[in-house]
Amino acid sequence: MIKTFIRGFDEQLGGGIPEGSVVLLAGPPGSMKSTIGFSILYHNQDAQRSDPTGGKVKGLYVTLEQGRRSLLHHFSGIGMADDTVLEGVRIMDVSESRKNLKKTHGPMWFQEFKESIEGKVRNKGYNLLVLDSLDVLDVVAHFDDRRTNLFQFFEWLRDLEITALLISEKIPDFERMVEGYEEGFLADGIIMLGMERSSQLEVHRLIRCVKMRSANHKTNYFSLMFEDGSPMIAKSFT
């Protein structure tokens, strides 16, 4: 199991995310998708530093849009700022190569992108990948047959024998998931992040595990909070 280190939430997942899974972290802007993705890498690394006898998780964060410096500034601002821990988390910044989209897009770029990640996984031993985001990859790779291309991409991730967390702003309509949400069917798990207005002035962030193959998980909505750089859940909203 790969722990999320969201206090109280791993118990709802039956211990964590099954290793080798391809999981969507989905939610609207502002729901802390990127923060949760990086937090999982950061806190797994921190736990290993504190207890070297534990499981070995080596994380790679791939950003296609927001630059490395901007990301680190944001994450440091909410408490994930220990340089010793950050040394163990690799950020692969692809945003620089996207500044000239006329030359860096389409199937050839996508193939080179996959080869770059595969090389790092094979050579450096990364076994936990966060991709930020699937939406940007969809646009830049110019998928011509989206369902087939996504199926092949998800199978490629599984062949790498890694656990992959794919950030997505595409919000599923669970009553009409037949078309337009291929990734929801292809993924092994979906962790939904959201926001709910509780009064005229207050908005709560929410988290829910919609599905997680090979895990005995709860499907309740929980309130999501951050405290000193560590995410945690509070009361259930069911």
TIFIRO-469884 format. One record per residue (C-alpha): residue in one letter; residue number from 0; x, y, z. Coordinates in nm, 4 decimals, m for minus. Layout:
! residues N
REC  residuo  num  X  Y  Z
REC  A  NUM  X  Y  Z $
...
//
This chain:
! residues 238
REC  residuo  num  X  Y  Z
REC  M  0  0.0000  0.0000  0.0000 $
REC  I  1  0.1070  0.3568  m0.0730 $
REC  K  2  m0.0055  0.5763  0.2161 $
REC  T  3  m0.1610  0.9119  0.1338 $
REC  F  4  m0.0597  1.0437  0.4783 $
REC  I  5  m0.3902  1.2291  0.4886 $
REC  R  6  m0.4662  1.1736  0.8544 $
REC  G  7  m0.7811  0.9696  0.8906 $
REC  F  8  m0.8207  0.9049  0.5172 $
REC  D  9  m0.5885  0.6061  0.4752 $
REC  E  10  m0.8143  0.4186  0.7156 $
REC  Q  11  m1.1066  0.4937  0.4813 $
REC  L  12  m0.9050  0.3440  0.1932 $
REC  G  13  m0.8324  0.0239  0.3820 $
REC  G  14  m0.4714  0.1270  0.4442 $
REC  G  15  m0.3812  0.3365  0.1421 $
REC  I  16  m0.3562  0.3157  m0.2365 $
REC  P  17  m0.2751  m0.0341  m0.3701 $
REC  E  18  0.0694  m0.0381  m0.5296 $
REC  G  19  0.0701  m0.0416  m0.9092 $
REC  S  20  m0.2613  0.1451  m0.9339 $
REC  V  21  m0.3383  0.4262  m1.1768 $
REC  V  22  m0.5472  0.6747  m0.9785 $
REC  L  23  m0.7184  1.0002  m1.0754 $
REC  L  24  m0.6981  1.2979  m0.8390 $
REC  A  25  m0.9933  1.4903  m0.9784 $
REC  G  26  m1.1520  1.8182  m0.8782 $
REC  P  27  m1.2204  2.1807  m0.9705 $
REC  P  28  m0.9641  2.4634  m0.9515 $
REC  G  29  m0.8750  2.5491  m0.5934 $
REC  S  30  m0.9572  2.2059  m0.4507 $
REC  M  31  m0.5841  2.1387  m0.3786 $
REC  K  32  m0.5270  1.8592  m0.6297 $
REC  S  33  m0.1631  1.9494  m0.6927 $
REC  T  34  m0.1052  2.0052  m0.3226 $
REC  I  35  m0.2446  1.6632  m0.2317 $
REC  G  36  m0.0412  1.4953  m0.5081 $
REC  F  37  0.2831  1.6559  m0.3911 $
REC  S  38  0.1934  1.5988  m0.0258 $
REC  I  39  0.1744  1.2237  m0.0860 $
REC  L  40  0.5267  1.2283  m0.2329 $
REC  Y  41  0.6610  1.4601  0.0364 $
REC  H  42  0.5224  1.2757  0.3373 $
REC  N  43  0.6218  0.9323  0.2067 $
REC  Q  44  0.9757  1.0663  0.1725 $
REC  D  45  0.9610  1.2223  0.5193 $
REC  A  46  0.8400  0.8951  0.6722 $
REC  Q  47  1.1276  0.7043  0.5123 $
REC  R  48  1.3779  0.9562  0.6418 $
REC  S  49  1.2414  0.9035  0.9920 $
REC  D  50  1.2172  0.5250  0.9568 $
REC  P  51  1.4635  0.3841  0.6970 $
REC  T  52  1.3404  0.0294  0.7697 $
REC  G  53  0.9972  0.1095  0.6218 $
REC  G  54  0.8881  0.0568  0.2621 $
REC  K  55  1.0892  0.2337  m0.0066 $
REC  V  56  0.8877  0.4896  m0.2038 $
REC  K  57  1.0746  0.7083  m0.4530 $
REC  G  58  0.8629  0.9878  m0.5986 $
REC  L  59  0.8653  1.1783  m0.9290 $
REC  Y  60  0.6395  1.4835  m0.9769 $
REC  V  61  0.5895  1.5721  m1.3450 $
REC  T  62  0.4532  1.9211  m1.4094 $
REC  L  63  0.3347  2.0169  m1.7560 $
REC  E  64  0.2127  2.3675  m1.6791 $
REC  Q  65  0.3261  2.5300  m1.3549 $
REC  G  66  0.7022  2.5802  m1.3257 $
REC  R  67  0.9195  2.4093  m1.0650 $
REC  R  68  1.0083  2.7310  m0.8823 $
REC  S  69  0.6437  2.8365  m0.8566 $
REC  L  70  0.5404  2.4937  m0.7287 $
REC  L  71  0.8095  2.4826  m0.4616 $
REC  H  72  0.7216  2.8352  m0.3502 $
REC  H  73  0.3571  2.7307  m0.3082 $
REC  F  74  0.4316  2.4041  m0.1292 $
REC  S  75  0.6835  2.5699  0.1034 $
REC  G  76  0.4249  2.8337  0.1893 $
REC  I  77  0.1893  2.5716  0.3339 $
REC  G  78  0.4520  2.3893  0.5395 $
REC  M  79  0.6219  2.1402  0.3053 $
REC  A  80  0.9555  2.3162  0.3271 $
REC  D  81  1.2080  2.0759  0.4798 $
REC  D  82  1.5060  2.0839  0.2401 $
REC  T  83  1.6214  1.7396  0.3530 $
REC  V  84  1.2855  1.5918  0.2542 $
REC  L  85  1.2621  1.7938  m0.0693 $
REC  E  86  1.5992  1.6547  m0.1816 $
REC  G  87  1.4329  1.3140  m0.2074 $
REC  V  88  1.1431  1.4305  m0.4282 $
REC  R  89  1.2250  1.4888  m0.7945 $
REC  I  90  1.0257  1.7518  m0.9877 $
REC  M  91  1.0387  1.7064  m1.3654 $
REC  D  92  0.9469  2.0454  m1.5150 $
REC  V  93  0.8070  2.0013  m1.8670 $
REC  S  94  0.6529  2.3491  m1.8739 $
REC  E  95  0.9722  2.5001  m2.0191 $
REC  S  96  0.9560  2.2801  m2.3286 $
REC  R  97  0.5907  2.3798  m2.3813 $
REC  K  98  0.6642  2.7496  m2.4264 $
REC  N  99  0.7050  2.6882  m2.7994 $
REC  L  100  0.4019  2.4709  m2.8672 $
REC  K  101  0.4402  2.4848  m3.2465 $
REC  K  102  0.7473  2.2675  m3.2144 $
REC  T  103  0.6670  2.0678  m2.9043 $
REC  H  104  0.3318  1.8973  m2.9360 $
REC  G  105  0.1606  1.6011  m3.0983 $
REC  P  106  0.2403  1.2288  m3.1223 $
REC  M  107  0.6180  1.2711  m3.1621 $
REC  W  108  0.6389  1.4924  m2.8537 $
REC  F  109  0.4192  1.2468  m2.6616 $
REC  Q  110  0.6481  0.9561  m2.7504 $
REC  E  111  0.9559  1.1495  m2.6389 $
REC  F  112  0.7730  1.2492  m2.3207 $
REC  K  113  0.7010  0.8838  m2.2370 $
REC  E  114  1.0574  0.7789  m2.3163 $
REC  S  115  1.1890  1.0491  m2.0830 $
REC  I  116  0.9710  0.9290  m1.7950 $
REC  E  117  1.0461  0.5626  m1.8639 $
REC  G  118  1.4188  0.6348  m1.8610 $
REC  K  119  1.3939  0.8033  m1.5216 $
REC  V  120  1.1820  0.5214  m1.3794 $
REC  R  121  1.4203  0.2519  m1.5035 $
REC  N  122  1.7447  0.4323  m1.4199 $
REC  K  123  1.6521  0.6080  m1.0958 $
REC  G  124  1.4051  0.3600  m0.9501 $
REC  Y  125  1.1038  0.5896  m0.9194 $
REC  N  126  0.7957  0.3916  m0.8211 $
REC  L  127  0.5450  0.6692  m0.7433 $
REC  L  128  0.4545  0.9185  m1.0168 $
REC  V  129  0.2354  1.2292  m0.9973 $
REC  L  130  0.1361  1.3761  m1.3351 $
REC  D  131  0.0128  1.7362  m1.3273 $
REC  S  132  m0.2005  1.7244  m1.5280 $
REC  L  133  m0.3856  1.4763  m1.7491 $
REC  D  134  m0.5885  1.7629  m1.8982 $
REC  V  135  m0.2766  1.9395  m2.0267 $
REC  L  136  m0.1307  1.6135  m2.1576 $
REC  D  137  m0.4552  1.5509  m2.3467 $
REC  V  138  m0.4243  1.8880  m2.5230 $
REC  V  139  m0.0506  1.8820  m2.5928 $
REC  A  140  m0.0359  1.5197  m2.7107 $
REC  H  141  m0.3230  1.5794  m2.9577 $
REC  F  142  m0.5026  1.2507  m2.8910 $
REC  D  143  m0.6871  1.1634  m3.2139 $
REC  D  144  m0.8753  0.8641  m3.0666 $
REC  R  145  m0.9039  0.9638  m2.7019 $
REC  R  146  m1.0320  0.6369  m2.5559 $
REC  T  147  m0.7745  0.4253  m2.7404 $
REC  N  148  m0.4903  0.6676  m2.6665 $
REC  L  149  m0.5803  0.6862  m2.2978 $
REC  F  150  m0.6155  0.3077  m2.2753 $
REC  Q  151  m0.2681  0.2667  m2.4226 $
REC  F  152  m0.1267  0.5351  m2.1907 $
REC  F  153  m0.2777  0.3760  m1.8803 $
REC  E  154  m0.1492  0.0329  m1.9845 $
REC  W  155  0.1962  0.1839  m2.0440 $
REC  L  156  0.1910  0.3223  m1.6885 $
REC  R  157  0.0964  m0.0191  m1.5519 $
REC  D  158  0.3761  m0.1838  m1.7517 $
REC  L  159  0.6199  0.0504  m1.5765 $
REC  E  160  0.5117  m0.1190  m1.2505 $
REC  I  161  0.4648  0.2116  m1.0716 $
REC  T  162  0.1823  0.3739  m0.8794 $
REC  A  163  0.0577  0.6724  m1.0801 $
REC  L  164  m0.1537  0.9646  m0.9565 $
REC  L  165  m0.3008  1.1630  m1.2463 $
REC  I  166  m0.4321  1.5098  m1.1627 $
REC  S  167  m0.7430  1.6088  m1.3554 $
REC  E  168  m0.9860  1.9001  m1.3534 $
REC  K  169  m1.2453  1.6985  m1.5418 $
REC  I  170  m1.5377  1.6440  m1.3057 $
REC  P  171  m1.7350  1.3266  m1.3750 $
REC  D  172  m2.1113  1.3212  m1.3998 $
REC  F  173  m2.1720  0.9877  m1.2305 $
REC  E  174  m2.5179  0.9576  m1.3791 $
REC  R  175  m2.3816  0.9915  m1.7342 $
REC  M  176  m2.0310  0.8467  m1.7359 $
REC  V  177  m2.0734  0.6477  m2.0580 $
REC  E  178  m1.9226  0.9129  m2.2855 $
REC  G  179  m1.6594  1.1799  m2.2351 $
REC  Y  180  m1.5033  1.0389  m1.9199 $
REC  E  181  m1.2978  0.7479  m2.0493 $
REC  E  182  m1.0317  0.7967  m1.7822 $
REC  G  183  m1.2892  0.7233  m1.5115 $
REC  F  184  m1.3453  0.3744  m1.6496 $
REC  L  185  m0.9775  0.3101  m1.7248 $
REC  A  186  m0.8399  0.4215  m1.3870 $
REC  D  187  m0.8037  0.1814  m1.0973 $
REC  G  188  m0.9125  0.4513  m0.8563 $
REC  I  189  m1.0751  0.7940  m0.8391 $
REC  I  190  m1.0162  1.0317  m0.5487 $
REC  M  191  m1.2484  1.3304  m0.5812 $
REC  L  192  m1.1660  1.6685  m0.4307 $
REC  G  193  m1.4244  1.9410  m0.4107 $
REC  M  194  m1.5619  2.2428  m0.2312 $
REC  E  195  m1.8962  2.2994  m0.0622 $
REC  R  196  m2.0428  2.6243  0.0619 $
REC  S  197  m2.1547  2.5797  0.4205 $
REC  S  198  m2.2682  2.9374  0.4858 $
REC  Q  199  m2.2581  3.2789  0.3241 $
REC  L  200  m1.8963  3.3173  0.4275 $
REC  E  201  m1.7558  2.9651  0.4655 $
REC  V  202  m1.6495  2.7064  0.2085 $
REC  H  203  m1.5305  2.3578  0.3057 $
REC  R  204  m1.2890  2.1531  0.0988 $
REC  L  205  m1.4016  1.7927  0.0563 $
REC  I  206  m1.2392  1.4606  m0.0305 $
REC  R  207  m1.3985  1.1329  m0.1331 $
REC  C  208  m1.2775  0.8007  m0.2705 $
REC  V  209  m1.5183  0.7211  m0.5532 $
REC  K  210  m1.3537  0.3908  m0.6411 $
REC  M  211  m1.0362  0.1992  m0.5620 $
REC  R  212  m0.9843  m0.1444  m0.7062 $
REC  S  213  m0.8382  m0.4073  m0.4714 $
REC  A  214  m0.9265  m0.1970  m0.1664 $
REC  N  215  m1.2065  m0.2153  0.0885 $
REC  H  216  m1.2776  0.1573  0.0965 $
REC  K  217  m1.5449  0.3944  0.2211 $
REC  T  218  m1.7193  0.6261  m0.0280 $
REC  N  219  m1.8210  0.9029  0.2156 $
REC  Y  220  m1.7380  1.2697  0.1654 $
REC  F  221  m1.5011  1.4071  0.4303 $
REC  S  222  m1.3966  1.7595  0.5176 $
REC  L  223  m1.0334  1.8195  0.4127 $
REC  M  224  m0.8033  2.0487  0.6081 $
REC  F  225  m0.4326  2.1324  0.6282 $
REC  E  226  m0.2404  2.1741  0.9509 $
REC  D  227  0.1336  2.2588  0.9490 $
REC  G  228  0.1781  2.1148  0.5999 $
REC  S  229  m0.0090  1.7930  0.6773 $
REC  P  230  m0.3503  1.7142  0.5281 $
REC  M  231  m0.6181  1.5617  0.7470 $
REC  I  232  m0.9878  1.4791  0.7297 $
REC  A  233  m1.2543  1.5757  0.9779 $
REC  K  234  m1.6215  1.4862  0.9940 $
REC  S  235  m1.8049  1.2830  0.7332 $
REC  F  236  m2.0656  1.4693  0.5268 $
REC  T  237  m2.2922  1.1664  0.4785 $
//
